[in-house]
Amino acid sequence: MSTQAAGPRVIRLKKLTERLGLSRSTIYDRMNPKSPRHDVTFPRPINLGGRAIGWIDSEITDWIEIHVQENVRG
């Protein structure tokens, strides 16, 4: 029997940096429209309350898959 709850899984910044292999500052640059590394396709974080944020795991997976496909084509 699986112990995972149904529904979207949220990952925090530490797990996101490990998963993407990007630094914290690079992730925030991807989200910042004023940054030269801004990426409009990068998933936006969700507010978890207070100052805590997280990202929907499935949105991160989709973003990775899109970039893999672009690199295979390119």
N, C-alpha and C positions, 0 to 999 in steps of 0.2 A: 504494500500500500504506500502511495506517495505521501510525503509530509508537506509538499508545497501547496500553498493556498491557491485557489482558482483566481483568475483575474490578472491584471497587469502587475509586473514586478518592478519595483523602484530600486535603482542603484544610486549610491552616493558617490561623491567626487573621487574618493580614494579608489573605489572599485572601477570607476570610469577611466581614471588615468591608467590603471593596470590593464584594463581591457583594450584601450585604444593605443597604448604606448605613447601617449602624448602627455606633456606636463600640464599642470594646473593652469599656468599662464597661457599656454597655447589653446587650451579648451576655452578659456574666457576670451581670448582673442578671436576665436572662431565665432563667438556669439556677439562680439562688439562691432557694430556697424562702422565705427570710426577706425577700426584696425585694418591694416593692409592684408591681414590673414582672415578677415571676416568671411564666413561661409553661410549664406542665407539658407542652405539646406541642413545645417547642423541643428539637431533637435534642441528645443528649448527646455530648460529645467522647469520643474513644477515646485510650487511652494509647499513645504511639509509642515509649516508652522514655525513661528519665531523667525530665526535666521537660517533655518535648515532648508536645503533644496535637494532635489534628486532628479534623476532622469528615468523615463520609462524605458525599460530594458529592450522591449520590442522595437521602439523607435531607433535606438542605437543600433540594433541588429540590422534594421532596414537601411540606415545610413551607411553602415559598413558595406553591405551588399551592393548598394548603388555605386560606391566608390571602387569596389572590386570590379564590377562590370565595366565601369568607365576605363579602368586601367587595362583590362583585357582587350577592349576595343581599340584603345588609343595607342 
